[in-house]
Amino acid sequence: MAQWKKFWLLLSVIWVVVAVLNAVTIIAFSEETEKVWRPLVLAVAVPALAYLLGWAWARWRTPR
């Protein structure tokens, strides 16, 4: 596995755990539960975007 994928996996797991904890906190303590969607969407979108950027960078930097 490439080094950037290991780094991406580590940061993605941390990101998702923090985002889910944020969503659970909003559900538990807020009266406005519709605010929970933003952290859940970001929990999926940010790692996906980071992977896409890492993949593009690795592809661009690899000699052919």
Helices and strands as residue ranges (DSSP letters): H 3-29, G 33-36, H 37-61
